[in-house]
Amino acid sequence: MKRRINSLFTKSILCTICTATILCGSFSYEGSISAVSAATTDIRVSDEEALITNLKAANTRLSEGISSGMINDSMYKDVKASLLGFNVKLEDMAYGDFVSFDSLTEELKTTTNLLNTQIDEILAGYNGYDKFIIPLERDFCMEEFQRFQISVRALSKKGPSSTLNTSSVIMPSSSNKVGRITVRYGRHTYSSMNQVEYDAVMKIVEEAIKDRGTEPFAGKYQAYFFRYLDGDRKTNYEKRGVDYIGLHVAEGSIGELVEAGVPRETIIKAKIAGDVALLLIRGSVDPRNGKPNSAYDTLIDRQGDCDSDAQTILAVFDALGFNTAIIGSPNHADAIIEIDGKWWDFTSDSFLRVDMTQALKRKDIYIHTRPTNGLPIK
């Protein structure tokens, strides 16, 4: 994937990143969080105070909106953005590097109270888009708060001085629901707008998997995939010959999986999933307006771009038991699949290794849709 990650997300395809993963349920924040560092600098404290100030301003705006009965989605977006600022800082630091946890504690309690405030009565007076998007953004805030709690817990394990209280964190949903949608795999909705869309997507995916069957490889190059797994290589043959071409195709598809030592049966299973995903994506038309963002758009409306195609890939690989996620940038989205403990990009029938540690250090790359298993990407 090294050759790909340098150009990842630089495609000129016009697309709009639309977050798909949300978390429902109430949560609470209790106690003081502290991590002491003897090497604190004024610059670091100033930076942390700026983050706290931003969160306080976002909390104030949301509080005023709720009190007046005049809320909008941007109020929750501001809170989410403030929490994201803390998460970015927390996820890439050693124990003790963040020194302002005590100052943050009270503001987090305010955030907790605001996100737990019921807004159904306010929303009763709203119609259309606002009635849908406001609770959705509230759920996104809850997810970002959960990410914060996970980051703090991980940080607290790096040193003995923490007085972190984790007895009360975000509570998991009582059922596998994301918003009003009952989902099957993790928190993945594949950007479906409602249960009808989600069910339609999963029905198509399941039928396609059934139709594909369990035959290890398909198509005219089937035999060459087996030969590649058995150690045969194109370099054993004359260029442009039938054997050379067949093994070249196999190498381009599963070569990096084989090089990485992924078990034979896992490679076969991943290839089956890839075959189904490509079959379902094939035939959709990119309207070049950035609107397609769900698997439903690709599978039913037959309009697709990087967002909707990535969601379709997730639906297929999820259904076959893989752990999946989407990474995004300002102008692109890519599905990634965890195979044998490592992350892989799947594009145009090729599995390419992704070094997520390096990828997420880039400021223009972020986790668009969290992994199926809910754990942080490493």
Backbone hydrogen bonds in HBPLUS format (Angstrom, degrees):
<---DONOR---> <-ACCEPTOR-->    atom                        ^
c    i                          cat <-CA-CA->   ^        H-A-AA   ^      H-
h    n   atom  resd res      DA  || num        DHA   H-A  angle D-A-AA Bond
n    s   type  num  typ     dist DA aas  dist angle  dist       angle   num
A0004-ARG N   A0001-MET O   2.85 MM   3  5.02 134.7  2.06 101.6 115.5     1
A0005-ILE N   A0001-MET O   2.78 MM   4  5.91 161.7  1.82 169.9 174.4     2
A0007-SER N   A0004-ARG O   2.92 MM   3  5.51 141.4  2.07 114.6 125.1     3
A0008-LEU N   A0004-ARG O   2.89 MM   4  5.89 115.4  2.31 144.0 161.1     4
A0010-THR N   A0007-SER O   3.12 MM   3  5.60 143.9  2.26 142.1 136.2     5
A0171-MET N   A0026-SER O   3.36 MM 145  6.25 157.8  2.42 139.7 145.7     6
A0045-VAL N   A0041-THR O   3.12 MM   4  6.44 165.9  2.14 155.5 158.5     7
A0046-SER N   A0042-ASP O   2.94 MM   4  6.06 159.2  1.98 147.4 153.3     8
A0047-ASP N   A0043-ILE O   3.00 MM   4  6.22 154.6  2.07 147.1 153.7     9
A0048-GLU N   A0044-ARG O   2.99 MM   4  6.27 158.4  2.03 151.7 157.3    10
A0049-GLU N   A0045-VAL O   2.86 MM   4  6.06 157.0  1.91 151.5 158.1    11
A0050-ALA N   A0046-SER O   3.03 MM   4  6.22 144.7  2.16 141.4 150.4    12
A0051-LEU N   A0047-ASP O   3.22 MM   4  6.57 150.2  2.32 142.2 149.4    13
A0052-ILE N   A0048-GLU O   3.00 MM   4  6.34 156.9  2.06 149.7 156.0    14
A0053-THR N   A0049-GLU O   2.84 MM   4  6.02 154.7  1.91 145.2 152.4    15
A0054-ASN N   A0050-ALA O   3.00 MM   4  6.23 153.5  2.07 144.6 151.1    16
A0055-LEU N   A0051-LEU O   3.06 MM   4  6.37 156.1  2.12 146.2 152.4    17
A0056-LYS N   A0052-ILE O   2.90 MM   4  6.14 157.3  1.95 149.8 156.4    18
A0057-ALA N   A0053-THR O   2.97 MM   4  6.20 156.9  2.02 148.5 154.1    19
A0058-ALA N   A0054-ASN O   3.01 MM   4  6.23 157.0  2.06 146.5 152.8    20
A0059-ASN N   A0055-LEU O   2.83 MM   4  6.04 158.0  1.88 150.8 157.3    21
A0060-THR N   A0056-LYS O   2.92 MM   4  6.11 157.7  1.97 147.5 153.3    22
A0061-ARG N   A0057-ALA O   3.05 MM   4  6.29 160.6  2.09 147.1 151.6    23
A0062-LEU N   A0058-ALA O   3.04 MM   4  6.25 162.2  2.07 149.5 154.2    24
A0063-SER N   A0059-ASN O   2.82 MM   4  5.97 159.3  1.86 151.5 157.9    25
A0064-GLU N   A0060-THR O   2.94 MM   4  6.14 160.4  1.98 149.8 154.6    26
A0065-GLY N   A0061-ARG O   3.03 MM   4  6.22 149.9  2.12 140.9 149.4    27
A0066-ILE N   A0062-LEU O   2.94 MM   4  6.20 159.9  1.98 153.9 158.3    28
A0067-SER N   A0063-SER O   2.93 MM   4  6.10 163.4  1.96 150.3 155.3    29
A0068-SER N   A0064-GLU O   3.02 MM   4  6.08 150.9  2.10 141.9 149.0    30
A0069-GLY N   A0065-GLY O   2.95 MM   4  5.89 118.4  2.34 134.7 149.8    31
A0070-MET N   A0065-GLY O   2.90 MM   5  4.94 137.4  2.09 148.3 151.9    32
A0069-GLY N   A0066-ILE O   3.22 MM   3  5.02 142.2  2.37  93.1 104.1    33
A0075-MET N   A0072-ASN O   3.19 MM   3  5.83 147.1  2.31 114.9 122.6    34
A0077-LYS N   A0073-ASP O   3.00 MM   4  6.28 152.6  2.08 147.2 156.0    35
A0078-ASP N   A0074-SER O   2.93 MM   4  6.09 148.1  2.03 142.4 148.8    36
A0079-VAL N   A0075-MET O   3.35 MM   4  6.68 155.5  2.42 140.1 145.5    37
A0080-LYS N   A0076-TYR O   2.91 MM   4  6.15 164.2  1.94 152.1 156.9    38
A0081-ALA N   A0077-LYS O   2.84 MM   4  6.04 156.0  1.90 147.5 154.0    39
A0082-SER N   A0078-ASP O   3.01 MM   4  6.23 150.5  2.10 142.8 150.4    40
A0083-LEU N   A0079-VAL O   2.98 MM   4  6.30 159.9  2.02 153.7 158.7    41
A0084-LEU N   A0080-LYS O   2.88 MM   4  6.09 151.0  1.96 146.7 155.6    42
A0085-GLY N   A0081-ALA O   3.08 MM   4  6.35 143.3  2.22 139.0 147.6    43
A0087-ASN N   A0083-LEU O   2.98 MM   4  6.31 159.0  2.02 150.1 156.6    44
A0088-VAL N   A0084-LEU O   2.89 MM   4  6.09 160.8  1.93 156.6 159.9    45
A0089-LYS N   A0085-GLY O   3.33 MM   4  6.48 154.1  2.40 136.7 143.2    46
A0090-LEU N   A0086-PHE O   2.80 MM   4  6.03 158.6  1.84 155.0 161.7    47
A0091-GLU N   A0087-ASN O   2.97 MM   4  5.93 159.4  2.01 151.7 155.2    48
A0097-ASP N   A0094-ALA O   3.13 MM   3  5.73 162.9  2.16 139.1 139.5    49
A0104-LEU N   A0100-SER O   3.11 MM   4  6.35 138.7  2.29 143.5 155.6    50
A0104-LEU N   A0101-PHE O   3.01 MM   3  4.91 124.6  2.32  92.4 107.9    51
A0105-THR N   A0101-PHE O   3.03 MM   4  6.20 134.2  2.24 148.6 159.7    52
A0108-LEU N   A0104-LEU O   3.00 MM   4  6.22 150.6  2.09 157.1 166.4    53
A0109-LYS N   A0105-THR O   3.10 MM   4  6.46 145.2  2.23 147.1 156.7    54
A0110-THR N   A0106-GLU O   3.14 MM   4  6.51 150.5  2.23 143.8 151.2    55
A0111-THR N   A0107-GLU O   2.97 MM   4  6.31 156.4  2.03 144.9 151.3    56
A0112-THR N   A0108-LEU O   2.87 MM   4  6.09 158.1  1.92 147.0 152.7    57
A0113-ASN N   A0109-LYS O   3.02 MM   4  6.30 162.8  2.06 149.8 153.1    58
A0114-LEU N   A0110-THR O   3.02 MM   4  6.26 158.9  2.06 152.0 157.8    59
A0115-LEU N   A0111-THR O   2.95 MM   4  6.18 162.7  1.98 156.0 160.1    60
A0116-ASN N   A0112-THR O   3.01 MM   4  6.14 137.2  2.20 144.5 156.2    61
A0117-THR N   A0114-LEU O   3.20 MM   3  5.17 150.1  2.29  97.0 106.0    62
A0123-LEU N   A0119-ILE O   2.90 MM   4  6.17 164.3  1.93 158.5 163.2    63
A0124-ALA N   A0120-ASP O   2.97 MM   4  6.14 128.2  2.25 141.3 154.4    64
A0125-GLY N   A0122-ILE O   3.18 MM   3  5.95 159.2  2.22 117.1 122.1    65
A0126-TYR N   A0123-LEU O   2.87 MM   3  5.02 164.7  1.90 112.3 116.5    66
A0132-PHE N   A0129-TYR O   3.01 MM   3  5.25 134.8  2.22 103.0 115.7    67
A0133-ILE N   A0129-TYR O   2.82 MM   4  6.00 170.7  1.83 166.2 168.6    68
A0134-ILE N   A0130-ASP O   3.15 MM   4  5.77 166.8  2.17 142.5 145.8    69
A0137-GLU N   A0133-ILE O   2.89 MM   4  6.12 156.2  1.95 153.4 158.2    70
A0138-ARG N   A0134-ILE O   3.04 MM   4  6.32 149.6  2.14 147.2 156.3    71
A0139-ASP N   A0135-PRO O   3.00 MM   4  6.24 150.9  2.09 140.9 147.6    72
A0140-PHE N   A0136-LEU O   3.01 MM   4  6.37 147.6  2.12 143.4 152.8    73
A0141-CYS N   A0137-GLU O   3.02 MM   4  6.34 148.4  2.13 143.5 151.1    74
A0142-MET N   A0138-ARG O   3.13 MM   4  6.51 153.3  2.20 145.1 151.8    75
A0143-GLU N   A0139-ASP O   3.01 MM   4  6.36 152.2  2.09 147.4 154.8    76
A0144-GLU N   A0140-PHE O   2.96 MM   4  6.29 155.0  2.02 147.7 154.4    77
A0145-PHE N   A0141-CYS O   2.87 MM   4  6.16 149.8  1.96 149.5 158.4    78
A0146-GLN N   A0142-MET O   2.95 MM   4  6.24 152.5  2.03 145.1 152.5    79
A0147-ARG N   A0143-GLU O   2.98 MM   4  6.31 153.9  2.05 147.1 154.1    80
A0148-PHE N   A0144-GLU O   3.02 MM   4  6.33 146.2  2.14 139.3 148.3    81
A0148-PHE N   A0145-PHE O   3.06 MM   3  4.96 116.2  2.48  91.2 106.9    82
A0149-GLN N   A0145-PHE O   2.98 MM   4  6.38 157.7  2.03 151.9 156.9    83
A0150-ILE N   A0146-GLN O   2.98 MM   4  6.29 158.2  2.03 153.5 159.1    84
A0151-SER N   A0147-ARG O   2.98 MM   4  6.20 158.0  2.03 147.2 153.1    85
A0152-VAL N   A0148-PHE O   2.91 MM   4  6.19 158.8  1.95 155.4 161.0    86
A0153-ARG N   A0149-GLN O   2.95 MM   4  6.13 160.5  1.99 148.0 153.4    87
A0154-ALA N   A0150-ILE O   2.97 MM   4  6.19 158.0  2.02 148.0 153.9    88
A0155-LEU N   A0151-SER O   2.93 MM   4  6.13 152.4  2.00 143.9 151.9    89
A0156-SER N   A0152-VAL O   2.84 MM   4  6.06 152.2  1.92 149.5 157.0    90
A0157-LYS N   A0154-ALA O   3.32 MM   3  5.46 139.9  2.49  97.5 107.8    91
A0158-LYS N   A0155-LEU O   3.07 MM   3  5.51 161.8  2.10 113.1 119.0    92
A0177-LYS N   A0175-SER O   2.71 MM   2  5.49 138.1  1.88 107.0  93.9    93
A0183-VAL N   A0176-ASN O   2.92 MM   7  5.91 155.8  1.98 159.8 167.7    94
A0178-VAL N   A0181-ILE O   2.74 MM   3  5.22 162.7  1.77 154.2 158.1    95
A0181-ILE N   A0178-VAL O   3.04 MM   3  5.22 164.4  2.06 124.6 126.3    96
A0188-HIS N   A0185-TYR O   3.15 MM   3  6.04 161.3  2.19 146.9 149.7    97
A0192-SER N   A0189-THR O   3.15 MM   3  5.56 158.0  2.20 108.6 114.6    98
A0295-ALA N   A0190-TYR O   3.17 MM 105  5.70 160.7  2.21 151.1 155.3    99
A0198-TYR N   A0194-ASN O   3.12 MM   4  6.40 166.8  2.13 152.3 156.2   100
A0199-ASP N   A0195-GLN O   2.87 MM   4  5.99 170.3  1.88 155.0 157.4   101
A0200-ALA N   A0196-VAL O   3.02 MM   4  6.15 153.3  2.10 143.9 151.5   102
A0201-VAL N   A0197-GLU O   2.99 MM   4  6.24 157.7  2.04 152.5 158.0   103
A0202-MET N   A0198-TYR O   3.01 MM   4  6.31 167.7  2.02 157.4 159.7   104
A0203-LYS N   A0199-ASP O   2.96 MM   4  6.06 149.3  2.06 144.1 152.3   105
A0204-ILE N   A0200-ALA O   3.18 MM   4  6.39 161.5  2.22 146.8 150.7   106
A0205-VAL N   A0201-VAL O   2.99 MM   4  6.26 162.8  2.02 153.3 158.6   107
A0206-GLU N   A0202-MET O   2.91 MM   4  5.99 166.0  1.93 146.5 150.3   108
A0207-GLU N   A0203-LYS O   3.03 MM   4  6.16 160.4  2.07 147.2 152.5   109
A0208-ALA N   A0204-ILE O   2.96 MM   4  6.11 154.4  2.03 147.0 154.3   110
A0209-ILE N   A0205-VAL O   2.97 MM   4  6.23 156.0  2.03 151.4 157.6   111
A0210-LYS N   A0206-GLU O   3.01 MM   4  6.21 156.8  2.06 145.2 151.7   112
A0211-ASP N   A0207-GLU O   2.89 MM   4  6.08 158.2  1.93 146.9 153.0   113
A0212-ARG N   A0208-ALA O   2.92 MM   4  6.08 150.2  2.01 143.8 151.8   114
A0213-GLY N   A0209-ILE O   3.21 MM   4  6.45 147.6  2.32 142.5 149.7   115
A0222-GLN N   A0219-GLY O   3.17 MM   3  5.50 159.2  2.22 118.5 118.7   116
A0224-TYR N   A0221-TYR O   2.93 MM   3  5.36 128.2  2.20 109.9 124.0   117
A0225-PHE N   A0221-TYR O   3.32 MM   4  6.75 141.6  2.48 153.5 164.2   118
A0225-PHE N   A0222-GLN O   3.17 MM   3  5.51 134.5  2.39 105.1 116.4   119
A0227-ARG N   A0223-ALA O   3.04 MM   4  6.32 156.6  2.09 143.7 150.8   120
A0228-TYR N   A0224-TYR O   2.82 MM   4  5.97 148.2  1.92 139.6 148.2   121
A0229-LEU N   A0225-PHE O   3.00 MM   4  6.25 159.6  2.04 147.4 152.3   122
A0230-ASP N   A0226-PHE O   2.98 MM   4  6.23 139.4  2.15 141.5 153.1   123
A0232-ASP N   A0227-ARG O   2.90 MM   5  5.38 153.7  1.97 157.0 148.7   124
A0231-GLY N   A0228-TYR O   3.01 MM   3  5.17 161.3  2.04 106.4 111.8   125
A0236-ASN N   A0233-ARG O   3.08 MM   3  5.83 165.4  2.10 120.1 124.2   126
A0237-TYR N   A0234-LYS O   2.95 MM   3  5.62 164.4  1.98 124.6 126.9   127
A0241-GLY N   A0238-GLU O   3.09 MM   3  5.59 152.1  2.17 134.8 135.7   128
A0245-ILE N   A0241-GLY O   2.97 MM   4  6.17 168.1  1.98 159.3 161.6   129
A0246-GLY N   A0242-VAL O   3.00 MM   4  6.16 166.6  2.02 150.5 154.5   130
A0247-LEU N   A0243-ASP O   3.01 MM   4  6.13 167.1  2.03 151.4 154.4   131
A0248-HIS N   A0244-TYR O   2.89 MM   4  5.99 141.5  2.04 142.3 154.0   132
A0249-VAL N   A0245-ILE O   2.98 MM   4  6.26 153.7  2.05 151.9 157.4   133
A0250-ALA N   A0246-GLY O   3.18 MM   4  6.49 160.0  2.23 143.3 148.4   134
A0251-GLU N   A0247-LEU O   2.88 MM   4  6.02 157.5  1.93 143.2 149.6   135
A0252-GLY N   A0248-HIS O   2.99 MM   4  6.18 157.2  2.04 147.0 152.6   136
A0253-SER N   A0249-VAL O   3.20 MM   4  6.42 136.8  2.40 141.9 152.6   137
A0253-SER N   A0250-ALA O   3.19 MM   3  5.23 132.4  2.43  96.0 108.6   138
A0254-ILE N   A0250-ALA O   2.94 MM   4  6.07 169.9  1.95 166.9 165.5   139
A0255-GLY N   A0251-GLU O   2.83 MM   4  4.13 136.0  2.03 121.2 126.5   140
A0351-PHE N   A0253-SER O   3.13 MM  98  6.02 154.9  2.20 147.5 150.5   141
A0257-LEU N   A0254-ILE O   3.07 MM   3  5.28 121.4  2.43 103.0 118.1   142
A0258-VAL N   A0254-ILE O   3.03 MM   4  6.34 159.0  2.07 159.7 165.8   143
A0259-GLU N   A0255-GLY O   2.94 MM   4  6.20 163.0  1.97 150.6 155.5   144
A0260-ALA N   A0256-GLU O   2.99 MM   4  6.05 146.7  2.10 137.9 146.1   145
A0262-VAL N   A0257-LEU O   3.12 MM   5  5.54 163.0  2.15 165.0 159.8   146
A0261-GLY N   A0258-VAL O   2.99 MM   3  5.24 157.9  2.04 108.2 115.2   147
A0266-THR N   A0263-PRO O   3.07 MM   3  5.32 121.2  2.43 102.9 117.7   148
A0267-ILE N   A0263-PRO O   3.01 MM   4  6.35 155.3  2.07 156.5 164.1   149
A0268-ILE N   A0264-ARG O   3.01 MM   4  6.33 160.3  2.05 153.5 158.7   150
A0269-LYS N   A0265-GLU O   3.01 MM   4  6.20 159.4  2.05 143.5 148.9   151
A0270-ALA N   A0266-THR O   2.92 MM   4  6.12 159.6  1.96 149.0 154.5   152
A0271-LYS N   A0267-ILE O   2.88 MM   4  6.09 154.3  1.95 149.5 156.9   153
A0272-ILE N   A0268-ILE O   2.99 MM   4  6.26 152.7  2.07 148.2 155.1   154
A0273-ALA N   A0269-LYS O   3.09 MM   4  6.38 161.1  2.12 148.0 152.6   155
A0274-GLY N   A0270-ALA O   2.89 MM   4  6.14 156.5  1.94 147.3 154.3   156
A0275-ASP N   A0271-LYS O   2.88 MM   4  6.10 153.9  1.95 147.3 154.0   157
A0276-VAL N   A0272-ILE O   3.11 MM   4  6.41 160.6  2.14 151.7 155.7   158
A0277-ALA N   A0273-ALA O   2.98 MM   4  6.21 165.9  2.00 153.8 157.8   159
A0278-LEU N   A0274-GLY O   2.98 MM   4  6.12 169.4  2.00 154.3 156.6   160
A0279-LEU N   A0275-ASP O   3.03 MM   4  6.15 155.0  2.09 144.4 151.8   161
A0280-LEU N   A0276-VAL O   3.00 MM   4  6.25 155.7  2.06 152.0 157.8   162
A0281-ILE N   A0277-ALA O   2.99 MM   4  6.22 152.1  2.07 149.1 156.9   163
A0282-ARG N   A0278-LEU O   2.92 MM   4  5.92 153.4  1.99 146.9 153.7   164
A0284-SER N   A0281-ILE O   3.18 MM   3  6.04 166.9  2.20 145.9 147.1   165
A0285-VAL N   A0302-ARG O   2.94 MM  17  6.26 163.0  1.97 138.0 136.2   166
A0304-GLY N   A0285-VAL O   3.02 MM  19  5.62 148.6  2.12 109.5 119.4   167
A0297-ASP N   A0294-SER O   3.10 MM   3  5.22 122.4  2.45  96.5 109.8   168
A0298-THR N   A0294-SER O   3.38 MM   4  6.83 154.3  2.45 144.9 150.3   169
A0299-LEU N   A0295-ALA O   2.82 MM   4  5.99 171.7  1.83 159.6 162.1   170
A0300-ILE N   A0296-TYR O   2.85 MM   4  5.40 161.7  1.89 142.5 148.2   171
A0301-ASP N   A0296-TYR O   3.28 MM   5  6.74 159.4  2.32 148.1 154.3   172
A0302-ARG N   A0297-ASP O   2.83 MM   5  5.94 101.8  2.45 136.7 156.9   173
A0303-GLN N   A0297-ASP O   2.90 MM   6  5.46 163.0  1.93 142.1 141.1   174
A0309-ASP N   A0305-ASP O   2.93 MM   4  5.92 163.6  1.95 162.7 168.1   175
A0310-ALA N   A0306-CYS O   2.99 MM   4  5.93 154.1  2.06 137.7 144.8   176
A0311-GLN N   A0307-ASP O   3.06 MM   4  6.37 155.6  2.12 149.0 155.6   177
A0312-THR N   A0308-SER O   3.04 MM   4  6.26 148.3  2.14 141.1 149.5   178
A0313-ILE N   A0309-ASP O   2.95 MM   4  6.26 157.6  2.00 151.1 156.7   179
A0314-LEU N   A0310-ALA O   2.99 MM   4  6.27 157.1  2.04 147.7 153.9   180
A0315-ALA N   A0311-GLN O   3.04 MM   4  6.30 158.1  2.09 145.5 150.6   181
A0316-VAL N   A0312-THR O   3.16 MM   4  6.47 156.9  2.22 151.1 156.0   182
A0317-PHE N   A0313-ILE O   3.02 MM   4  6.23 179.1  2.02 161.6 161.3   183
A0318-ASP N   A0314-LEU O   2.76 MM   4  5.74 158.3  1.81 153.7 160.5   184
A0319-ALA N   A0315-ALA O   3.11 MM   4  6.11 157.6  2.16 135.9 142.0   185
A0320-LEU N   A0316-VAL O   3.20 MM   4  6.51 131.2  2.45 140.7 153.4   186
A0320-LEU N   A0317-PHE O   3.22 MM   3  5.12 135.3  2.43  92.9 105.0   187
A0322-PHE N   A0317-PHE O   2.93 MM   5  5.37 163.2  1.96 154.7 149.4   188
A0321-GLY N   A0318-ASP O   2.91 MM   3  5.17 160.5  1.95 115.3 117.0   189
A0338-GLU N   A0323-ASN O   2.82 MM  15  5.36 174.7  1.83 171.0 170.7   190
A0372-THR N   A0324-THR O   3.01 MM  48  5.53 126.5  2.30 139.0 154.2   191
A0325-ALA N   A0336-ILE O   3.03 MM  11  5.42 150.0  2.12 155.5 157.0   192
A0336-ILE N   A0325-ALA O   2.88 MM  11  5.42 168.7  1.90 150.9 150.5   193
A0326-ILE N   A0369-THR O   3.06 MM  43  4.80 160.5  2.10 132.3 134.9   194
A0368-HIS N   A0326-ILE O   2.82 MM  42  5.28 135.8  2.02 136.1 147.8   195
A0369-THR N   A0326-ILE O   3.05 MM  43  4.80 162.8  2.08 131.4 133.0   196
A0327-ILE N   A0334-ASP O   2.99 MM   7  5.51 158.1  2.04 159.4 159.6   197
A0334-ASP N   A0327-ILE O   2.91 MM   7  5.51 160.8  1.95 161.5 168.0   198
A0328-GLY N   A0366-TYR O   2.86 MM  38  5.47 163.5  1.89 155.6 161.2   199
A0366-TYR N   A0328-GLY O   2.96 MM  38  5.47 155.7  2.01 151.2 157.3   200
A0329-SER N   A0332-HIS O   2.91 MM   3  5.31 149.5  2.00 158.3 156.1   201
A0337-ILE N   A0344-TRP O   2.72 MM   7  5.14 157.9  1.77 148.4 154.9   202
A0344-TRP N   A0337-ILE O   2.79 MM   7  5.14 147.4  1.90 136.1 147.1   203
A0339-ILE N   A0342-LYS O   2.72 MM   3  5.42 154.4  1.79 166.5 167.1   204
A0342-LYS N   A0339-ILE O   3.15 MM   3  5.42 164.2  2.18 111.9 116.8   205
A0354-VAL N   A0343-TRP O   2.93 MM  11  5.53 169.5  1.94 148.3 144.7   206
A0345-ASP N   A0352-LEU O   2.74 MM   7  5.16 166.6  1.76 158.9 156.8   207
A0352-LEU N   A0345-ASP O   2.92 MM   7  5.16 166.7  1.94 151.4 155.8   208
A0347-THR N   A0350-SER O   3.13 MM   3  5.41 155.7  2.19 149.0 152.8   209
A0350-SER N   A0347-THR O   2.96 MM   3  5.41 149.7  2.06 114.8 124.3   210
A0359-ALA N   A0355-ASP O   2.92 MM   4  6.12 163.3  1.95 152.0 157.5   211
A0360-LEU N   A0356-MET O   3.01 MM   4  5.86 169.1  2.02 145.0 146.6   212
A0361-LYS N   A0358-GLN O   3.13 MM   3  5.31 152.7  2.21 104.1 112.5   213
A0362-ARG N   A0359-ALA O   3.16 MM   3  5.73 156.8  2.21 111.5 118.2   214
A0365-ILE N   A0362-ARG O   3.32 MM   3  5.64 168.7  2.33 111.2 114.2   215
A0374-GLY N   A0371-PRO O   3.01 MM   3  5.23 157.9  2.06 108.0 115.1   216
